[in-house]
Amino acid sequence: MARPAKRRQRGRAPVGAAVLALVIEKPSYGYEVWQRFERRFGGLLDVGPSRIYQAVNGLLDDGLVEVLPGSADGTRRQPRPRYRATARGTRAHREWLAEELRADPVRFELRQRLLAIGADDASALLEIVDRYEQACLDDMTELRTTTDPASTGADATAVCERLLAEERRLVLEARLKWILFARRQLEAAGLASRPPDAAEPS
């Protein structure tokens, strides 16, 4: 009985979601999907052709992808079917993308429990806040250096890049505000005995 539930998740795993996105963008042969995958996701998701074919087969089983009619006509010794997303696959992928954009709150309870275990005293909690702040500042610096605020491209890729960069910027700003709030809460509870920029005692 667990098998269908497992299958429903295949279009949500990173490789499956990437393959589904590629065939939504353009119907393709399996090897072509892998080549496009390498160009678009190489360095982020490093997988070989066999993993791409596994993902395609899983998406076929789930009804998220189908063989383009007439593409595997048997004229070759090994016909190469072209794959395209079904209407269900396109809907599922858009739902998954929307969930990914708001996925952080879903992990709230897990983070809460991990923090309670990993920061069992004031100094540990302060160190986590310090490290979190530095990571956010590093991410903000990277965002500023890798995005062009003057970009005005009107194609879908340019618009998506601007939307995601702005979403990332706003999230980082919110996290930095939370860090300020966390420091004030720690100070109010008497757990922070020094301001964040104060030198360590000698």
NORQUI-V82862 format. One record per pair of residues at least 4 apart in sequence whose ideal C-beta (glycine too) atoms are under 7 Angstrom apart, sorted by the first residue. I is the first residue (numbers start at 0). J is the second residue. D is the distance in Angstrom with one decimal. If there is no record, write none. Layout:
BEGIN
[[I J D] [I J D]]
END
This chain:
BEGIN
[[1 5 6.0] [2 6 6.4] [3 7 6.5] [6 60 6.3] [6 61 5.0] [7 61 6.9] [8 12 6.4] [9 15 4.6] [9 57 4.2] [9 58 6.4] [9 61 5.6] [10 15 5.1] [10 16 6.1] [10 19 5.3] [10 58 6.1] [10 61 6.4] [10 63 4.9] [10 88 6.8] [10 91 5.2] [10 92 6.5] [10 95 6.6] [11 15 6.9] [11 16 6.1] [11 95 5.2] [12 16 6.5] [13 17 6.3] [13 44 5.8] [14 18 6.3] [14 44 5.9] [14 46 5.8] [14 50 6.2] [14 54 5.1] [15 19 6.2] [15 54 4.8] [15 57 6.3] [15 58 6.2] [16 20 6.3] [16 92 6.7] [16 95 5.9] [17 21 6.5] [17 36 6.2] [17 40 5.3] [17 44 6.2] [18 22 6.7] [18 32 6.0] [18 36 6.7] [18 51 6.2] [18 54 4.4] [18 55 6.1] [18 58 6.5] [19 23 6.3] [19 58 5.9] [19 63 6.0] [19 64 6.8] [19 84 6.2] [19 88 5.8] [19 92 5.1] [20 24 6.4] [20 92 6.2] [21 27 6.6] [21 32 5.5] [21 35 5.3] [21 36 6.3] [22 26 6.1] [22 27 6.0] [22 32 6.6] [22 64 5.8] [22 82 5.0] [22 83 5.6] [22 84 5.1] [23 84 4.4] [23 89 5.6] [23 92 6.1] [26 67 5.2] [26 81 5.0] [26 82 6.3] [26 83 3.9] [27 31 4.1] [27 32 4.8] [27 35 6.5] [27 81 6.2] [27 82 6.4] [28 32 7.0] [28 79 4.7] [28 81 5.5] [29 33 6.8] [29 51 6.8] [29 52 5.4] [29 55 5.7] [30 34 6.5] [30 48 6.7] [31 35 6.3] [32 36 6.0] [32 51 5.7] [32 55 6.6] [32 82 6.9] [33 37 6.5] [33 48 4.6] [33 51 4.3] [34 38 6.7] [35 39 6.0] [36 40 5.4] [36 51 5.9] [37 41 4.6] [40 44 4.5] [41 45 6.9] [46 50 3.8] [46 51 6.5] [48 52 6.4] [49 53 6.4] [50 54 6.5] [51 55 6.4] [52 56 6.3] [53 57 6.3] [54 58 6.3] [55 59 6.3] [55 64 6.4] [55 82 5.9] [56 60 6.4] [57 61 6.3] [58 63 4.5] [58 64 3.9] [58 88 6.8] [59 64 5.3] [62 85 6.1] [62 87 5.7] [63 84 6.6] [63 85 6.1] [63 87 6.2] [63 88 3.4] [63 91 5.8] [64 82 5.1] [64 83 7.0] [64 84 5.8] [64 85 6.5] [64 88 5.6] [65 83 6.3] [65 85 5.2] [66 70 6.3] [66 71 6.0] [66 80 4.3] [66 82 6.3] [67 81 4.2] [67 82 6.8] [67 83 5.1] [70 80 5.1] [70 81 3.8] [71 78 4.1] [71 79 6.9] [71 80 3.8] [72 78 6.4] [73 78 5.4] [75 79 6.7] [84 88 3.9] [84 89 5.1] [86 90 6.5] [87 91 6.1] [88 92 6.2] [89 93 6.5] [90 94 6.3] [91 95 6.3] [92 96 6.4] [93 97 6.5] [94 98 6.4] [95 99 6.3] [96 100 6.7] [98 102 6.0] [106 110 5.6] [107 111 6.2] [108 112 6.5] [109 113 6.3] [110 114 6.0] [111 115 6.5] [112 116 6.6] [113 117 5.7] [114 118 5.4] [117 123 7.0] [118 123 4.5] [118 124 4.0] [118 127 5.3] [119 123 6.2] [121 125 6.2] [121 190 3.9] [122 126 6.3] [123 127 6.5] [124 128 6.5] [124 185 6.8] [124 190 6.8] [125 129 6.3] [125 185 6.7] [125 191 6.1] [126 130 6.3] [127 131 6.1] [128 132 6.3] [128 178 6.0] [128 181 5.3] [128 182 6.6] [129 133 6.5] [130 134 6.3] [131 135 6.4] [131 178 6.4] [132 136 6.3] [132 178 4.7] [133 137 6.3] [134 138 6.4] [135 139 6.3] [135 171 5.5] [135 174 5.0] [135 175 5.5] [135 178 7.0] [136 140 6.5] [137 141 6.4] [138 142 6.2] [138 171 5.7] [139 143 6.6] [139 171 5.0] [140 144 6.5] [141 145 5.9] [142 146 5.9] [142 164 6.5] [142 167 5.8] [142 168 6.0] [142 171 7.0] [146 164 4.3] [150 157 6.2] [150 161 6.4] [152 157 2.9] [153 157 6.7] [155 159 6.1] [156 160 6.4] [157 161 6.5] [158 162 6.2] [159 163 6.1] [160 164 6.1] [161 165 6.2] [162 166 6.3] [163 167 6.2] [164 168 6.3] [165 169 6.3] [166 170 6.3] [167 171 6.3] [168 172 6.4] [169 173 6.4] [170 174 6.4] [171 175 6.4] [172 176 6.5] [173 177 6.5] [174 178 6.6] [175 179 6.9] [176 180 6.4] [177 181 6.2] [178 182 6.6] [179 183 6.6] [180 184 6.3] [181 185 6.3] [182 186 6.3] [182 191 6.2] [182 195 5.9] [183 187 6.2] [184 188 6.3] [185 190 4.4] [185 191 3.9] [186 191 4.5] [193 197 4.1]]
END
